[in-house]
Every structure is written in structure tokens, then in C-alpha cells.
Amino acid sequence: MTQTQHHDIVVIGAGIAGASIANEILARGHAVCVVEGAATPATGCSSHAYAIAHPHIARGSPKLLQLTRIGFALAVARWGKQWNHKGILQPAKKGHTFDVGVMGDHLEALGLDPKMAKAVNAATAKKYSGIARAGVWFPDGGMLNLAESCKALLNQHSKLNCMYGSSVAAIKEDGDHWILVDEDGRDWVRAKQVIVAAGLNTKPLLASVQIKLPLKPVRGQLSFFKINTTSTWAAHLPSAIICGDGYCLPAERSEKDAIRWMVGSSFDENDDDVEPRTTSDCFNQEQAAGLLDFDEGDRSELIPDGQFVGVRCVAGDRLPIIGALPQRPGIFVATAFGSRGILWSALAAKLIADQALAGDFALLTRLGFTADLAAALAPDRFLAGALPPSLGALASNSKPIFPSGPKAK
């Protein structure tokens, strides 16, 4: 019989969330064990090569606006030097009046300085992105290879123990410690603190300790399109990342007479089917026309040339779930990151490390993180009864942004 291992801190999940949290704990001088059911880190959605990151500026919960600003600042500090295709344009919605001065005042009110976000007219947008659409330019926004980042975060370290190919079936209490139970029902790992960063698998794991969270899957498909250089689309393609209803990457020449362009993503709530769909490619062709304001473009000239299908975990109030479980002392949660895995992973690393290691929250406080923002993220918001009206009225985070990959998994 395998002897139970003992660790002070265990992180379940080696995606971008778990890897970021584990790395932060290591940086503070503590040992950590990472448990991952797959044979390597960064499988699933964290295996993608192109995730994008920028702060949220649209109408919505003030807490969401504040949290994405803080998360973005932390993400830039952690990964900004690794960005690919730095700079993102979010065009104004079609048919909406856009005033550069008014938007500039709005961005300032959100605490976003011009290095983070600035309003631009169509001419300036054309210069930055190749697309003549007024909107907001995120100079520090960019793209991150999640797979490479996860592996770098989990680089060999004297205080790091990574256990791959090891699935946790349940968690059970053992005095003031927690036991991880393997798929054969054996007590496998004993830890004082357990951080669950396992995406949708967080739901059954917490159910094993009688905690129910409202998590659901959202399927998203990215489409890679092959475009002939003689196509009318060729003159309209962007040189920077464009985001809005969906997003697209800069177009790249793939061969002598063809361009390859990625657009995404479709979205299907409560759907975890990872098989690619022709209907999703068609949806992304429509997204492409909308992002570029090129309704007259012939959709048939966007020839599907590969897909990536990913499933993200979301909660019902559009915010992530990050924090301690007071009802189960020693268990922490980082899940429901939806379309903002980079931002929420950077924030979760700091917040959970502070909570688990009795930190002083000094950095988060300097960035404007307050007790009410912590409460907006805490698992308790679902466990203590009805949501506050300001949160309950929000729609789910149903349009995940998935980084790219050459094929569906």
C-alpha cells in the first residue's frame, strides 16, 4: 500500500492559475506541492499559444472594472516582457457615438492612465492597428503563450514538488489537515492547506467536502482562416490585436499567395463538447466582419484552415471565485476565470498567497484592492444566500477568449 505523503501546501491543478499561485508561494520562500491529473502542466485551455490580456472598460459592475484594472496591472508586472504582438485596439461599437474626450475622461475615472488605455480617433487607430476605427488603444495589452508561461512558472525548484499524472478524486478532512484521495479511493496526500485551481474539476472536488459552487462550462471555438492575397479581405486585415465581440490576431503571411488569420471565439454555454463545428466557423466569419466593420466582405473567402476548441469554467455572476473557504479552514479556491485567465491568475497568485501565508496585502492595497473587492471574489458570496443585487443582475461570462492552437483537442 502506498504511504500517504505529507506537505504543508498543495495546489491542485497545473494550468495558468495553479502554476501562478504555486510560483508566488515559492517566491515567498515556502515549499509547495503541485498535483496535476495530466502528464504535463498546461494541458486543456492552458496549452494555448495565444491568450490576450487587457483591462475591462465597458459598462458593467464597478467591481469588475476595478478588479480587471488591478489584475491587468499585476499581469503586466508578471508577464509584460513576454507579451507577443503588444498593443490591442478595442473599436467603438458600430452605430455608437464615440467622443475621444469623453472616453478619455471615462478611462481616467476608471483609474486607467494613458499607458494602460487611451482613447484614439480613427486616424490614430489606423496608425496603431491598421484598422481605421476610433476606440480605445491598450498600449500595454498583449498576447501570452500560456503553455510556455506555465512551464516557466513551474521550473525545477528545490522547494517545488510536481506530481503529474495524478488525479485527485476527493478531499476529506483529517483533524486540522486535509487528505487528497486518489481514484482508487486511497488516502494519498495529506496537507495542512489545499488550493484548488482545477477549473471545472473544482466543482466535484469541493462537493466532496459538501461545498457547492455554481460552476458551468462554456465552449468556445477559435477559427484559423486561409485568405488569398488577391481577396478583398487582404487590404482590411489588422496589424494588431482587435477585440470587442470576439477578437482577432494580426494577420500573417503563411505562404506565397496566402494569409493565415485567427478569429474567435464562438461561445456555447453549458456545452463541453470539444469537437470542432462548421457552424462555429461560420459564426467566427461573422465575428470577423464585425471586428473589422467589413460587412461587404465575402465570407466564402475566409477559408477554414484549422480550429481550436476550448472549454472554460464560469460562475453565474461574471466574476472569478478566488479566496479561502472559512467553512473549511485550510482550503482555498481559484476558479471560474472565464475569458480572463491571465488577469485572474495574476490576481489569484497574490491574493491566495497573502491569505494562505498570512501576508499583509500591502501590494494589493497599493493597487486599490479593498475589502469589498475581496468579498466580491470570495466563495462565500455563493454560500451565504442570495447574491447582492449588484452582482446577481450580471450575466454570466459567456464569451470566453481562447488563445490559439493549430487544432482541436
VMD Tcl script that draws the C-alpha trace (Angstrom):
set ca {
  {0.00 0.00 0.00}
  {1.31 3.43 -0.97}
  {2.27 5.55 2.03}
  {0.47 8.90 2.41}
  {2.67 11.85 1.54}
  {2.77 14.92 3.77}
  {3.01 18.52 2.54}
  {2.27 21.88 4.12}
  {0.71 23.37 0.96}
  {-0.74 21.53 -2.03}
  {-2.04 23.14 -5.23}
  {-4.43 21.01 -7.30}
  {-4.09 21.99 -10.96}
  {-1.08 22.94 -13.09}
  {-2.76 25.30 -15.53}
  {-2.04 29.02 -15.56}
  {-3.98 29.53 -12.30}
  {-2.32 26.79 -10.28}
  {1.12 27.49 -11.74}
  {0.88 31.21 -10.92}
  {-0.20 30.55 -7.34}
  {2.49 27.90 -6.78}
  {5.17 30.20 -8.18}
  {4.09 33.03 -5.87}
  {4.29 30.73 -2.85}
  {7.78 29.64 -3.89}
  {8.81 33.28 -4.35}
  {7.87 33.87 -0.71}
  {10.18 31.11 0.46}
  {7.67 28.35 1.11}
  {7.57 24.80 -0.20}
  {4.63 23.72 -2.33}
  {3.42 20.52 -3.99}
  {1.53 20.76 -7.30}
  {-0.78 17.87 -8.21}
  {-1.96 17.53 -11.81}
  {-4.01 14.78 -13.41}
  {-2.41 15.22 -16.83}
  {1.08 14.02 -17.70}
  {2.39 17.58 -18.07}
  {1.46 21.10 -16.95}
  {-0.55 23.41 -19.18}
  {-2.97 21.00 -20.80}
  {-6.54 21.94 -21.67}
  {-7.03 25.66 -22.24}
  {-3.65 26.49 -20.73}
  {-1.97 24.67 -23.61}
  {-2.88 27.51 -25.97}
  {-0.24 29.68 -27.50}
  {-2.14 32.97 -27.73}
  {-4.11 34.34 -24.79}
  {-4.83 38.06 -24.79}
  {-4.98 40.45 -21.83}
  {-6.37 43.95 -21.38}
  {-8.46 45.75 -18.73}
  {-12.25 45.81 -18.96}
  {-13.73 49.23 -19.80}
  {-17.30 48.56 -20.90}
  {-20.37 49.27 -18.80}
  {-20.98 46.81 -16.01}
  {-20.23 46.15 -12.40}
  {-17.89 48.78 -10.91}
  {-16.22 45.93 -9.05}
  {-15.49 44.13 -12.33}
  {-13.92 47.32 -13.73}
  {-11.74 47.79 -10.64}
  {-10.73 44.15 -10.46}
  {-9.69 43.90 -14.11}
  {-7.60 47.06 -13.72}
  {-5.81 45.55 -10.73}
  {-5.49 42.15 -12.40}
  {-4.12 43.73 -15.56}
  {-1.52 45.73 -13.64}
  {-0.38 42.55 -11.90}
  {-0.36 40.61 -15.18}
  {1.79 43.23 -16.92}
  {4.22 43.19 -14.00}
  {4.43 39.40 -14.11}
  {4.33 38.71 -17.86}
  {4.53 42.01 -19.74}
  {8.02 41.35 -21.04}
  {6.76 38.09 -22.54}
  {3.86 39.67 -24.48}
  {3.63 38.88 -28.17}
  {2.03 41.45 -30.50}
  {1.97 44.14 -27.85}
  {-0.92 46.61 -28.16}
  {-4.67 45.93 -28.52}
  {-7.40 48.04 -30.13}
  {-11.00 47.86 -28.88}
  {-13.04 49.72 -31.52}
  {-16.18 51.64 -30.61}
  {-19.33 49.66 -31.25}
  {-20.83 50.20 -34.65}
  {-23.54 52.85 -34.64}
  {-22.45 54.29 -31.28}
  {-21.24 57.88 -30.99}
  {-17.62 57.96 -29.90}
  {-16.08 61.11 -28.43}
  {-12.35 60.87 -27.74}
  {-12.53 63.47 -24.96}
  {-15.50 61.87 -23.21}
  {-13.92 58.43 -23.40}
  {-10.63 59.83 -22.13}
  {-12.42 61.21 -19.08}
  {-14.12 57.83 -18.54}
  {-10.80 55.99 -18.67}
  {-9.29 58.42 -16.19}
  {-12.26 57.89 -13.85}
  {-11.58 54.16 -14.00}
  {-8.02 54.76 -12.85}
  {-6.52 53.88 -16.23}
  {-3.64 56.15 -17.20}
  {-2.67 56.58 -20.89}
  {-0.01 53.90 -20.55}
  {-2.80 51.44 -19.80}
  {-5.60 52.71 -22.05}
  {-6.19 55.76 -24.21}
  {-8.98 56.93 -26.47}
  {-7.95 57.28 -30.13}
  {-9.61 58.63 -33.26}
  {-9.85 56.62 -36.47}
  {-6.64 58.03 -37.94}
  {-4.60 57.17 -34.86}
  {-6.22 53.74 -34.65}
  {-5.22 53.13 -38.27}
  {-1.63 54.02 -37.43}
  {-1.54 51.67 -34.44}
  {-3.55 48.72 -35.73}
  {-4.11 49.01 -39.45}
  {-7.86 49.45 -38.78}
  {-9.41 52.91 -39.17}
  {-11.91 52.64 -36.31}
  {-11.99 55.00 -33.36}
  {-11.87 53.29 -29.99}
  {-9.58 52.52 -27.08}
  {-5.96 51.53 -27.53}
  {-4.32 49.42 -24.82}
  {-0.57 50.08 -25.28}
  {0.41 47.50 -22.65}
  {-2.11 44.89 -23.71}
  {-0.80 41.84 -25.46}
  {-0.69 38.15 -26.08}
  {0.83 35.44 -23.90}
  {1.84 31.87 -24.66}
  {0.15 30.14 -21.73}
  {1.90 26.80 -22.19}
  {5.37 28.33 -22.10}
  {4.43 30.52 -19.14}
  {3.08 27.62 -17.09}
  {6.23 25.60 -17.65}
  {8.42 28.56 -16.72}
  {6.41 29.16 -13.53}
  {6.87 25.51 -12.57}
  {10.57 25.33 -13.37}
  {12.61 22.99 -11.22}
  {12.97 24.41 -7.72}
  {14.32 22.91 -4.50}
  {11.04 23.65 -2.71}
  {8.73 22.55 -5.55}
  {7.33 19.03 -5.90}
  {5.26 18.41 -9.04}
  {3.16 15.25 -9.24}
  {1.88 14.80 -12.80}
  {-0.42 12.03 -13.99}
  {-2.00 12.06 -10.55}
  {-5.75 12.65 -10.35}
  {-7.49 13.67 -7.15}
  {-10.94 12.10 -6.80}
  {-11.95 13.65 -3.49}
  {-10.84 15.67 -0.48}
  {-11.61 14.66 3.09}
  {-10.97 16.16 6.50}
  {-8.39 14.75 8.90}
  {-8.34 16.88 12.05}
  {-6.70 20.17 11.14}
  {-5.36 18.70 7.88}
  {-6.88 17.60 4.57}
  {-6.44 14.29 2.75}
  {-6.39 14.01 -1.03}
  {-7.97 10.73 -2.11}
  {-6.88 9.11 -5.38}
  {-9.13 7.46 -7.96}
  {-8.73 4.09 -6.25}
  {-10.08 5.52 -3.02}
  {-6.71 5.55 -1.26}
  {-5.52 8.29 1.05}
  {-2.73 9.71 -1.00}
  {-1.59 13.19 0.10}
  {-2.04 14.89 3.48}
  {-1.71 18.68 3.66}
  {-2.39 21.50 6.03}
  {-3.52 23.78 3.21}
  {-5.08 22.83 -0.14}
  {-5.53 25.28 -3.00}
  {-7.99 24.03 -5.61}
  {-7.25 25.57 -9.02}
  {-8.71 22.84 -11.20}
  {-11.18 24.63 -13.48}
  {-14.44 22.71 -13.83}
  {-12.99 19.85 -11.78}
  {-13.16 22.21 -8.82}
  {-16.89 21.53 -8.61}
  {-16.77 17.78 -7.79}
  {-13.70 18.22 -5.59}
  {-15.45 20.78 -3.40}
  {-18.65 18.75 -3.46}
  {-16.66 16.03 -1.69}
  {-16.35 18.43 1.27}
  {-20.02 19.47 0.96}
  {-19.36 22.80 -0.74}
  {-21.45 23.53 -3.83}
  {-20.39 26.23 -6.28}
  {-22.45 27.31 -9.34}
  {-19.85 26.47 -11.99}
  {-20.67 25.74 -15.59}
  {-18.80 25.11 -18.84}
  {-18.68 27.46 -21.80}
  {-17.44 26.05 -25.08}
  {-15.50 28.33 -27.41}
  {-14.07 27.66 -30.85}
  {-11.30 29.64 -32.49}
  {-11.07 29.54 -36.26}
  {-7.99 29.84 -38.43}
  {-8.80 31.20 -41.87}
  {-6.74 30.95 -45.03}
  {-7.12 34.02 -47.23}
  {-5.77 34.51 -50.75}
  {-3.67 37.65 -51.15}
  {-5.98 38.71 -54.02}
  {-9.04 38.60 -51.73}
  {-10.77 41.85 -50.83}
  {-10.15 40.88 -47.20}
  {-6.38 41.21 -47.64}
  {-6.45 45.01 -47.61}
  {-8.63 45.11 -44.48}
  {-6.72 42.78 -42.16}
  {-5.24 44.18 -38.93}
  {-1.62 44.58 -37.92}
  {-2.50 44.46 -34.21}
  {-4.89 42.54 -31.98}
  {-8.51 43.72 -32.29}
  {-11.03 42.91 -29.57}
  {-14.70 43.54 -28.91}
  {-17.38 40.98 -29.66}
  {-14.75 38.32 -30.08}
  {-11.20 39.06 -31.07}
  {-8.71 38.55 -33.87}
  {-4.95 38.46 -34.15}
  {-2.68 40.23 -36.62}
  {-2.79 38.53 -39.97}
  {0.32 36.61 -41.01}
  {1.59 35.55 -44.41}
  {1.60 31.74 -44.37}
  {2.76 31.05 -47.91}
  {3.43 32.87 -51.15}
  {-0.17 33.57 -52.13}
  {-2.00 33.08 -48.83}
  {-2.52 34.73 -45.46}
  {-3.45 32.96 -42.23}
  {-5.70 34.76 -39.79}
  {-7.18 33.71 -36.45}
  {-10.61 34.87 -35.27}
  {-12.62 33.84 -32.24}
  {-14.41 32.85 -30.42}
  {-17.79 31.27 -30.71}
  {-19.49 30.58 -27.40}
  {-21.90 27.94 -26.19}
  {-22.96 27.94 -22.56}
  {-23.37 24.64 -20.70}
  {-21.53 22.88 -23.51}
  {-18.30 20.92 -23.03}
  {-18.06 19.21 -26.42}
  {-14.54 19.74 -27.80}
  {-15.24 18.56 -31.35}
  {-14.89 21.39 -33.93}
  {-18.06 22.58 -35.66}
  {-18.69 24.12 -39.05}
  {-21.38 26.30 -37.50}
  {-18.77 27.80 -35.17}
  {-16.52 28.62 -38.13}
  {-19.47 30.39 -39.73}
  {-20.10 32.30 -36.52}
  {-16.46 33.40 -36.46}
  {-16.69 34.55 -40.08}
  {-19.47 36.89 -38.94}
  {-17.34 37.95 -35.96}
  {-14.52 38.78 -38.36}
  {-16.71 41.11 -40.43}
  {-17.93 42.84 -37.28}
  {-14.47 43.34 -35.79}
  {-13.22 44.97 -38.98}
  {-16.50 46.73 -39.86}
  {-16.31 45.00 -43.24}
  {-19.84 43.73 -43.75}
  {-19.40 43.68 -47.52}
  {-16.56 41.16 -47.26}
  {-17.27 37.85 -48.98}
  {-17.41 35.27 -46.15}
  {-16.57 32.45 -48.57}
  {-13.10 33.97 -48.99}
  {-12.40 33.18 -45.33}
  {-11.48 29.53 -45.81}
  {-11.41 27.45 -42.59}
  {-7.89 26.14 -42.05}
  {-7.95 24.65 -38.56}
  {-9.73 25.16 -35.27}
  {-9.09 25.12 -31.56}
  {-11.90 24.20 -29.21}
  {-11.63 25.02 -25.54}
  {-13.96 24.85 -22.56}
  {-13.76 27.48 -19.86}
  {-15.21 27.41 -16.38}
  {-17.50 30.30 -15.40}
  {-19.66 31.34 -12.46}
  {-23.08 32.92 -12.67}
  {-22.06 36.46 -11.83}
  {-19.25 37.09 -14.33}
  {-16.60 37.30 -11.59}
  {-13.98 34.70 -10.71}
  {-14.02 32.75 -7.46}
  {-10.82 33.43 -5.55}
  {-10.22 33.04 -1.85}
  {-10.43 31.00 1.33}
  {-13.30 28.77 2.40}
  {-13.98 29.80 6.02}
  {-16.35 26.85 6.35}
  {-13.44 24.53 5.52}
  {-10.34 26.12 7.10}
  {-7.24 25.40 5.08}
  {-8.98 25.11 1.68}
  {-8.65 27.90 -0.90}
  {-10.29 28.21 -4.32}
  {-9.21 29.75 -7.63}
  {-11.68 29.02 -10.41}
  {-14.30 30.48 -12.80}
  {-11.72 32.58 -14.65}
  {-13.79 32.60 -17.84}
  {-12.25 34.77 -20.55}
  {-9.73 36.50 -18.30}
  {-7.40 33.72 -17.20}
  {-4.28 35.89 -17.39}
  {-5.70 38.72 -15.28}
  {-7.35 36.50 -12.69}
  {-4.32 34.21 -12.39}
  {-2.07 37.18 -11.62}
  {-4.55 38.45 -9.03}
  {-5.18 35.00 -7.51}
  {-1.45 34.41 -7.06}
  {-1.13 37.49 -4.85}
  {-4.44 37.18 -3.01}
  {-4.28 33.48 -2.15}
  {-0.60 33.65 -1.20}
  {-1.41 36.54 1.15}
  {-4.31 34.60 2.67}
  {-2.53 31.26 2.97}
  {0.75 32.70 4.25}
  {-0.78 35.41 6.47}
  {0.58 38.20 4.28}
  {-0.12 41.88 4.81}
  {-1.84 42.60 1.45}
  {0.43 45.66 1.06}
  {0.85 45.36 -2.72}
  {-2.84 44.70 -3.37}
  {-3.80 47.60 -1.11}
  {-1.50 49.96 -3.02}
  {-3.23 48.90 -6.23}
  {-6.63 49.76 -4.78}
  {-7.73 46.31 -3.65}
  {-10.26 46.71 -0.84}
  {-12.29 44.51 1.49}
  {-15.41 44.84 -0.67}
  {-13.45 43.65 -3.72}
  {-12.18 40.66 -1.77}
  {-15.76 39.90 -0.76}
  {-16.87 40.11 -4.41}
  {-14.40 37.35 -5.28}
  {-14.84 35.16 -2.22}
  {-16.52 31.74 -2.49}
  {-18.73 32.86 0.42}
  {-20.81 35.01 -1.91}
  {-22.46 31.82 -3.17}
  {-22.63 30.05 0.17}
  {-24.23 32.70 2.36}
  {-27.55 33.00 0.49}
  {-28.70 35.31 -2.26}
  {-26.22 37.44 -4.16}
  {-26.21 41.19 -3.63}
  {-28.34 42.88 -6.34}
  {-25.25 44.49 -7.87}
  {-23.80 41.03 -8.56}
  {-26.88 38.94 -9.17}
  {-28.03 41.09 -12.06}
  {-24.93 40.38 -14.13}
  {-24.94 37.91 -16.95}
  {-22.53 35.02 -16.93}
  {-19.12 35.40 -18.52}
  {-20.33 33.74 -21.69}
  {-17.82 34.93 -24.27}
  {-14.51 33.40 -23.30}
  {-11.43 34.48 -25.18}
  {-9.42 31.40 -26.01}
  {-5.80 31.51 -27.06}
  {-4.91 29.76 -30.24}
  {-3.73 26.35 -31.22}
  {-3.48 24.65 -34.60}
  {-6.15 22.03 -34.00}
  {-8.92 20.97 -31.68}
  {-8.09 18.79 -28.72}
}
mol new
graphics top color blue
foreach p $ca { graphics top sphere $p radius 0.5 }
foreach p [lrange $ca 0 end-1] q [lrange $ca 1 end] { graphics top cylinder $p $q radius 0.2 }
display resetview
